[in-house]
Amino acid sequence: MIPRSFRLILLCLFLGAVAMPEAVGQPPKAGAARSEAPASKSKSRPRDDSQKRAESLRTIAERLGVGPGSVIADIGAGTGRDTWTFADIVGENGKVFAEEIEQGKVDRIAKEAQKRGLSQVEGVLGTPTDPKLPAESVDLAFMHHVYHHVSKPREMLDGIWRALKPERYLVIIDQRLGTLVDWVPREERAEKHYWIAETTVVREAREQGFAFVEYAEEHWHGQGSFILVFQRPAGVKSPDGDPDPLSPLPAGTVEQLLPPPGQSYGRVAFVALGEGRTLIGPIVEATGCEAVDVVLEEWATQKDERPPLPAGVDLPSTLTERGDPQLGPEPIDAVYFLDTYHLLFHGPTLLARLRERLTASGRVYVLDRRAPETIPHREASHRRMIAPETVKQQMREAGFTLLHEGPPPAAERFLLVFGKSVGRTGFAPAAPNPAGR
């Protein structure tokens, strides 16, 4: 028989083993609390991240000329994590508007600012559609993982635009490099968590009067997020559309887009936006062809969104999906990229699928705005311009040959015409690069 004292020792050892946390170096089990991690790691990780984040904020602010005496709006300030760094950046003579849409959060930030002795921090109660900031008062408006919750972006961007001083900046940090994946109604974003795409943010900001400045991931400590910088242009009194629109195309442009002598087009695909869409009607009328309207996911913000067709034109449409235009088995005699090629994030897949449907004598027309120098395609998409040499290289890699380089339809435009390369079967599209690099 085991002595009673020895049984008690065994019981204590057993209970101690059950209560013992997981061994150092082993991953915690699913659902395990963070507190089960070693104390030294659980404390150092948030501190290190906070230091790196503060350094990133300082770098971005300095890059944009924001410093002592400046005014920063921390839109969606939360608990004030970034507010305190901004307060240090602008100093006692500056101002930080810590904006939130719940009175409780505003009150807590104001109380903490008073506790820290930061008189330059002012809590602001905004709404889901308006940050309620003083007009033309802000040097830097900052949104970190907030924009994807905005259900009415046009109204919110309008309020931010009006709050900025001319030539000052809006920085949006969010998470979905490339194009949309979460195609949900915008109103659902206010209460639920769906990441937004950088292409959506750029389109909405440009259409609401902001000029794209740059993307700045290299200055941010974390991975996976996009950092987009926009500017309120000088000399513009209200946010009425893209401040850098593509210029109108002259009527004679259509003549350069018709079939070569002795050839006709039975079915064509239009990938056209903006001024390029004005050419759809004249091309269809001149060729008598059937046509399909290919809408780029790089442009659309909802799956059912379609750009308006010209008056008197009625075409079936399809939305690309990770670059696939989903055209069906019917052959195509011509593809028209009209003010759209610069947008492509899924170019290899789209070009490969179009090449599969293009007839042996088919043509691909690329009419676009000329970039003054070669730039990465991601930047080309956001700036709405691309270098002709970039197009030539990408088309060559996709199995196309340059047939003709037409005279520029307008001062800032170029026109390239391609056919299938002889002896080439194209290439299997690579996995899409979400950053469009």
N, C-alpha and C positions, 0 to 999 in steps of 0.2 A: 504493500500500500504506500502511495506517494505521500510524504509528510505534507501537512496543511501549509506550512511556510513556503515549501518549494512550489506548491501549486499556485500560491499567490504571486511568486516571482514569475512563473511562466505566464500567468494571466496578464501581468503588467507588461511583459515583453511583447505579448501578442497585441495588446491594445496600442502600445507605442508604435508597432510596425504598421498597424492599420492607419493610424493618424499621421504617420510620417509623410511629408511631401515627397513628390517625385524626385529622383536623384538628379543632381546637377549634370547637365550635358544631355539629358534625355528630353525629347519634346513633350510638352504637356499633352494630356489626353484631350480629345475633343470636348469642348464645353468647360474645360478647366478655367478657373478664374486667374486673372493676371497676378493676383497676390501670391499664387503658388510658386511663381518664379523666384529665383534667388533675389534677395532684397537689394543687393548692389546693382544688379542689372535692371530691375524694375524702376529704380530711382534714376539711374544715369541715362537711360534711353530717352525719356521725355525731356530731360535737361539738355542733352546734346541736340535733340531735334529742335528745341526752342532756340538754342543758340544759332544753329544753322539757318533757321527760318528768319530770325532777326537779321542775320548777316545778309541774307537774300533780299530782304526788304530794303535794307540800307543801300545795297548795290543798285537795285532798280531805281530807288529814289534819286540817288546820286546821278545815275545815267540820264534821268529825265530832268535834272536841274532842280530837284526838290530838296530843300534843306531848311536851315534856320529861317524862321519868319514865314515859311510857306503854309498853305492851308490844304489839309488832306481830309477827304471824306472816306471813312471806313464804313462802306455800305454793307449791312448785314454783319455788324461787328460782333455779334454773339456775346461772349463773356469778356471781350476786350483783349483777346490774346495778341492781336496785332496793334490794337489801339495804343498800348503802352510803348511799343517800339516807335510808332509814328510820333507819339508825344515827345520822345527823346530826339527824333530826327528834326522836328520843327522848332523845338525849344520853347522857352517861355514867351517869346514874341510871336510864335506861330499859333495855329489853331488846328485841332482835330475834331471833326464832327463824327461822333460814334453813332451811326444810324442803325436803328432796329425798328421792327413793326409791332413789337409788343411792349407795352408800357413798363411791365415788370423788368424786362431786360434793360431798358433805358435807365430805369431807376437804379438798378444794381451797378451799372457802369458809372453812373454819376456819383454814387456813393463811394465806389472804389477809387474813382479819380480824386475825390475830396480826401479820402484816406491817404492817398499817395502824394497829395499836395500838387496835383497837376491841374492848375487852373486853365491851362490851354485846351483841356478836353471838355467838350460839350456834348451831352447826350441829345439825340434828335429822334423824335418819334415820326417815322415815315409810314407809308402805306404800301401794300403790294404793288401799286402802280406808280408811286411817286415818292422819292426819298425826302421830299420836303426840305430841300437845301436852299440857302439864299442864292439868288441869281448872280451869275458871273463872279462867284466868290472863291471857287475851288481850283487849286493847282493840280491836284491828283485825286481822282476818284478810283477807289480800289474795291474790287469784289473778289473774294476768295471762296470758291465752291458755293457761290450764292446764285449765280446766273441760271443754273439748271433748275432752280426752283421758281424762277420768274414766269408767271403764267401769261402776263401781258407785256412782252418785251418792248413793243413799240412805245407804250406809254412810259415805262420805266426809263428807257433810253432817252426819251424826250426830256424827262425831268433831269437826268444826269447831264445831258448836253447843255441845257439852259443854266445849270449850276456851275459848269466849268467856265473859267476865264478863256477867252480866245487863245488858241495855240497851246492849250494845256491838255492834260492826258487822262485817259481812262484805261486802267489795267484790269483785265479779266483773267482770272486763273480758274480753270475748271478742268474737267476730265472726260475727254473722248477725242483723242487725236484722230484726224481724218473726218469721216462722214458719219451720219447718224446710224445708230444701231437700235436704239429704243424709240420706235415710232409710236408714240403715245400722244393722245390729245393734249394740247398745251395746258389746258386747265387742270389736268391731273398732276402736273409737275409741282404745283404749289404745295400739296400735302404729301406726295409720295416721292421717292428718291429714284430718279432716272437721270443718268448722265446725259449731257448735251454734247453736240459735236462742234468742233472748231469751225467747220464750214458754215454751220447754222449761225453761230455767233458773228462771224465776219459778215455774212450777208445781211443780217438784221442790223448790225451796227452801221454798215455802209449805207443801207437804205434809210437809216434814221439820221444821216448827216455827219457821221464820223468818218475820218480819213484813217485808213490803216497805216500804221507806222512800222511795226516789226513784230516778230515773235521772239520771245526772250527766255526760252527754256534753259539756255546755257547759264543764266544768272539765278536759277532757282535750285534749291537744295534737293527737292524731291524728284521722283521719277513718275512718269505716266501722265502728268498734267500738261495742259497747254497754257502758255502765258502769252496773251495777245495784248498789244499796246495800240490804242487808238488816240486820235487827237481831234479836238474841236477846231476846225479850220478858221483862220483869220478872215475877216471881211464878210462873214456869212451871218445873217441876222436870225435865221430860224432853221431848224433841222428838216429841210424839205428835200429829202432824197439824197442820193449818192453825190457827194461833193466832187467826185472825179468820174463822171459818166463817160461812156464811149460816145464819140461824135457820130452824127447822122451819116448814113451812107448815100452817096449820090445815086440817082436813078440808073445811070449807065452801068452800075456794078453788076446787074443781072446778066448782062450780055457776056460777062466773063465766066458765068456759072452754068452756061448751057452746054449741051452735048457737043462734042466735036463734029465737024462735017461728016455726013454719012452714018451717024450713029444716033440712036434714040434711047430714051430712058422709059422703061415700063413701070418701074417701082423704085422709089428713092426713100432714104431716111434722112430726116432733118434733126440735127442736134443744134438747136438755135435758141438764143436768148437776146433780149434787148433789141438793139437796132437790127441784129441779124434776123429777127423774126419778121421784120418788114419785107424781107426778100422771099418769104415762103410763097405768098400768093402769086407774085409775078413768075416765079420759077415753075410752079404747078401749072399756071395758065399757059406759059410758053411751051412747056414740054408735053402737056396733056397726060402726065403720068399719075399713077397712084402714089400715095405717100403715107408715111407713118411718122409721128412726132415722138422722138426719143427724149424723154425728160431725165436729166441727170440727178442722181441722188446727191451729188455735190451741191445742187441748188435747192432741191425741195426740202421743206421743213415738216411736211406731212406727206404720208403715202398717196393721198388723193389730191395733192396740190399740183396744179398745172398752170403754166404761164398762159395768159390769154392769147388766142389765135387772132390773126388779122381779120378784119371784117370780111365776111363772105367766104371764109375758109373753114372747112370742117374736116378734121383729120382724126383717125384713131391714134391713141397715145399709149406709150408704155414707159414705165419707170425702171431705170437700171437697178440692179441688185448686186452689190459688190462688183460692179462693172459689167455685169451681164445685161445686155439690152433686151433679152427675152423676145426676140423678133419672130420666132417660129421658123419653119423650114423654107419659106419662099425666098427666092434669090432677090438680090438688090443690085441695081445698076449704078447707083451713086449714093454717096454719103456726104452730107453737107454739115461741116462744123462751122457754124456761123456765130462768131463771138462767144465760143464756148470751149475751145480746145484748152485754153489756159486753165480752166477749172479742174481738169481731170486729176483725181486722186487714184482712180482705178484704171488708168490708161492702158496698161498691158492687157488686162482682161477684156476691156471694151474693144480695143483694136483687134485682138485675136478673134473675138466673136463676130465683129463686123467683117473681117477678112474671110471668115468661113462662108458668109452669105453673099459676099461680093462676087459678081460674075467675072469671068476672065478678062473682059474688056472694061470692067467697071472703074469708076473714078472716085477718089476721095478728095473733097475740096476743104481746105482749111483757110478760113478768112478770120483774121484776129488782129488785136492791137499789138504793135511792135514794142517790145521792151528795149530800152536803150543799151542793155548789156545782158549777157547770159546770167540767169538767176535760177536757183532751185525751183522745181515745179511747184512745190508747196507755196513758196513766196509768190510765184507767178499767179497762182490761183487767188491769193489774197489781194494782190495788187491789180488784178484784172488785166494782165499783159504778159506776153511771153516772147522770147527771142526766136526768130525764124530758124536759127541753127539748132535750137533745142527741138523744135518740131521735126526738122529733117532727120535728126539723129534718132529720135524715138520712133518715127515712122519707118526708118530704115531697119531698125532692130525688130520691128513688128512684121517685117516682110513686105514692105512697100517701096516703090521706086519713085523718085521725083520726076514727073513728066514735064512740068511747066511751072515757072515762077512768073506770075502775071504782074503787070504794072500795078503799083499800089492804088487801091480804090479810093483811098483818102490819105492825107499826109501821115497819119499815125498808124495806118493799117498795112497789112501784107496779105498776099494771096498765094497759096501753094496748091498744086494739083498733083495727086499721086495715083499710081496704078499698082497692081500686084507685081511683085518682083518675079521675074522669070526663073523657074526652077526652085522657087522657095515655097514651102508649105506652111510658113508662119512658125510660131513657136508656142509651146504650151505656156499659158500665162503663169507667172510666178505668183506666189502668195502675196496678196496686196499689202503694201506698206502703209500702215495707218497714218503715218506722218507725211506721206507723199513726198519723201525726200528723193 
